[in-house]
């Protein structure tokens, strides 16, 4: 593995972590405001997190 690919992989992991963290925080804020909509919010959060993870894995394979 070369240095540029290691740096690229690190940036990918950092970006995916930040994205999932932002989704989780926003979902918790939304659930705190509307507890009755928690099921729909959690479903949307999991779908978005799965998409970010998929893009992260694809980018890691490309790096």
C-alpha positions as CSV (number, residue, x, y, z in Angstrom):
1,X,0.0,0.0,0.0
2,X,1.4,3.4,-0.9
3,X,1.3,6.5,1.2
4,X,-1.4,8.4,-1.0
5,X,-3.7,5.4,-0.8
6,X,-3.3,5.2,3.0
7,X,-4.0,9.0,3.3
8,X,-7.0,8.6,1.0
9,X,-8.4,5.6,3.1
10,X,-8.0,7.7,6.3
11,X,-9.9,10.6,4.8
12,X,-12.6,8.3,3.6
13,X,-13.0,6.8,7.1
14,X,-13.0,10.3,8.7
15,X,-15.6,11.5,6.2
16,X,-17.9,8.6,6.8
17,X,-17.6,8.9,10.5
18,X,-18.5,12.6,10.4
19,X,-21.4,11.9,8.2
20,X,-22.9,9.2,10.4
21,X,-22.3,11.2,13.5
22,X,-24.1,14.2,12.0
23,X,-27.0,11.9,11.0
24,X,-27.2,10.4,14.5
25,X,-27.1,13.8,16.3
26,X,-29.8,15.3,14.0
27,X,-32.0,12.2,14.5
28,X,-31.7,12.5,18.3
29,X,-32.6,16.2,18.1
30,X,-35.6,15.4,15.9
31,X,-36.8,12.6,18.3
32,X,-36.5,14.9,21.2
33,X,-38.7,17.4,19.5
34,X,-41.3,14.9,18.2
35,X,-41.1,11.6,20.2
36,X,-44.2,10.3,18.4
37,X,-42.3,10.2,15.1
38,X,-39.3,8.3,16.4
39,X,-40.0,5.2,14.3
40,X,-40.0,7.1,11.0
41,X,-37.0,9.1,12.1
42,X,-35.0,6.0,13.1
43,X,-35.8,4.3,9.8
44,X,-34.7,7.3,7.7
45,X,-31.5,7.5,9.9
46,X,-30.6,3.9,9.3
47,X,-31.2,4.1,5.6
48,X,-29.0,7.2,5.3
49,X,-26.3,5.7,7.5
50,X,-26.3,2.5,5.3
51,X,-25.9,4.6,2.2
52,X,-23.0,6.5,3.7
53,X,-21.3,3.2,4.7
54,X,-21.8,1.8,1.2
55,X,-20.2,4.8,-0.4
56,X,-17.4,4.6,2.2
57,X,-16.7,1.0,1.4
58,X,-16.7,1.6,-2.3
59,X,-14.3,4.5,-1.9
60,X,-12.0,2.4,0.3
61,X,-11.9,-0.3,-2.4
62,X,-11.1,2.4,-5.0
63,X,-8.3,3.8,-2.9
